[in-house]
Each structure stands twice: as structure tokens, then as C-alpha cells.
Amino acid sequence: MNHKTYDPVTEKEYVHENQYDYLIQQFCEMKQFVPFDDEIIDFAFALRDKLINDLEDKDDTIRLKYIKWIEDEYLLRTKDFLITQNLPIPERLIGFKSFKYEHQIQEINNNPPEQNTTKPAKNQGGRDKDPKIAILRKKLYKDYYSFTEKDGYKRSKALDLLEEKYPNWARSTIETYLKK
């Protein structure tokens, strides 16, 4: 549900979902920033951090709802926008993880934790990785680069040539290796 608020300082009317949406829009307008500038992202993190610090318990649903809104509707959408536009992503957004409420008071336990030494080690099952694959993949990257950048072939023609050069791999396998 959208609300309208007139701000006498900026002399504008804002359409916003909640008070935090309004604060972010107002901050953008007052500082002459666009919503994806680092300063606005830092401001949104500051709002989120203040809400987290003011949390009393996990039943504080209003603050939890606003924390989730800032994360989902602003921070994650901003990150998605920056990725789709191939713009640099601020360091804070790269390692960003959503807030999960965990009670801060831990119970004191005087008993040492029991260690079960009878459990077997967790071994990885399955076939060992072929050490030659890494070398072949590097060669595949170089060949693809050579075909597309140096020889000027389009992607589809380069993939055709790579299929001929690497007959043991299907075209889909080659495409998968090039994506990684």
C-alpha cells in the first residue's frame, strides 16, 4: 500500500511504501544522489542496523518486517540492478547476508561438551577428479579466446570449431566449461 507525504524541506511529494522508503527517497533528494550511489546504500544499511540494534526479541514483528523490507526491496534489488547493468558493486553488498534473529543470551553450561569419537570420518564418495581435465579446460579457454578475439569468429562458429577440436566433449559440455 503506497502513501503520499509532502516534505516541506525538499518541497516535494513522495509516494512510498513505508517510513523507511520515504527516508531513503528524501535522503536521495536532499543529497542529490541516485538510489544506487554508495552513500544511499550506506544510509540504508545504517537504517537497517539501527532497527536491528533496537530489536527487543523475535516477537518484535514490526521492526523485523521493516528490516526485511530494507533488505529485500532496497539492498537486494539494488544489488540485482547493479549486476544487470554491469556496474561496480559496493563491497558491503557483495558479502551481504540477510538478517536472521538469534537470541543474544546464551545459557551457561558448566558441563564440557561430549565428544563422540566413534563416528567415522566423513569421506567423499565417488570418483576422483581427473587431473587432466583442468589442463584441458585451460586449453579450451585459450582456444575459445583465440577463435573469438584473434580470428574474429562469432560464438556459434567458435563452438563448432571447438566441437571438432575436442571430439570427446559434447557441445553442451564445452558451453558449460566456458561458463565456469
QUICORRA-V944925 format. One record per residue. RES is the residue in one letter. PSI is psi in whole degrees, 0 to 359 (* if undefined). Layout:
# QUICORRA-V944925
RES:PSI ; RES:PSI
This chain:
# QUICORRA-V944925
M:126 ; N:144 ; H:159 ; K:134 ; T:132 ; Y:130 ; D:115 ; P:337 ; V:311 ; T:350 ; E:42 ; K:157 ; E:130 ; Y:138 ; V:122 ; H:159 ; E:324 ; N:180 ; Q:333 ; Y:326 ; D:316 ; Y:315 ; L:320 ; I:315 ; Q:316 ; Q:317 ; F:318 ; C:313 ; E:316 ; M:323 ; K:358 ; Q:44 ; F:163 ; V:157 ; P:348 ; F:9 ; D:154 ; D:322 ; E:322 ; I:321 ; I:316 ; D:321 ; F:317 ; A:320 ; F:321 ; A:317 ; L:315 ; R:315 ; D:323 ; K:317 ; L:319 ; I:317 ; N:331 ; D:355 ; L:137 ; E:319 ; D:179 ; K:350 ; D:2 ; D:71 ; T:330 ; I:310 ; R:320 ; L:322 ; K:318 ; Y:324 ; I:313 ; K:321 ; W:313 ; I:318 ; E:308 ; D:310 ; E:341 ; Y:299 ; L:311 ; L:323 ; R:323 ; T:315 ; K:315 ; D:317 ; F:314 ; L:323 ; I:313 ; T:332 ; Q:4 ; N:41 ; L:156 ; P:140 ; I:127 ; P:149 ; E:323 ; R:329 ; L:335 ; I:312 ; G:18 ; F:133 ; K:141 ; S:149 ; F:136 ; K:122 ; Y:126 ; E:131 ; H:132 ; Q:337 ; I:123 ; Q:142 ; E:143 ; I:126 ; N:115 ; N:344 ; N:132 ; P:149 ; P:141 ; E:136 ; Q:128 ; N:107 ; T:0 ; T:352 ; K:136 ; P:158 ; A:145 ; K:99 ; N:150 ; Q:128 ; G:178 ; G:186 ; R:146 ; D:153 ; K:140 ; D:120 ; P:340 ; K:337 ; I:318 ; A:319 ; I:316 ; L:323 ; R:320 ; K:319 ; K:321 ; L:315 ; Y:315 ; K:317 ; D:317 ; Y:316 ; Y:316 ; S:315 ; F:318 ; T:315 ; E:314 ; K:314 ; D:344 ; G:18 ; Y:151 ; K:166 ; R:314 ; S:319 ; K:321 ; A:320 ; L:323 ; D:315 ; L:322 ; L:326 ; E:320 ; E:322 ; K:329 ; Y:78 ; P:341 ; N:347 ; W:137 ; A:163 ; R:320 ; S:324 ; T:316 ; I:316 ; E:319 ; T:315 ; Y:325 ; L:333 ; K:332 ; K:*
